[in-house]
């Protein structure tokens, strides 16, 4: 899950994904403990469908378009 969120194929993607997923887990388990698994499932579906290269992929695409 961490690598899928952050970005496949890069070390940065795994680090970004780990930080974001762990932060979300901490937040949701305190704020809405019964909703954490739903949030995780939704995040997985959204990343799989709309962000196949993860967050790092979006940043790389944005960076290329600026050049």
HELIX and SHEET records of a PDB file:
HELIX    1   1 UNK A    2  UNK A    6  1                                   5    
HELIX    2   2 UNK A   11  UNK A   31  1                                  21    
HELIX    3   3 UNK A   33  UNK A   35  5                                   3    
HELIX    4   4 UNK A   36  UNK A   50  1                                  15    
HELIX    5   5 UNK A   54  UNK A   66  1                                  13    
END                                                                             
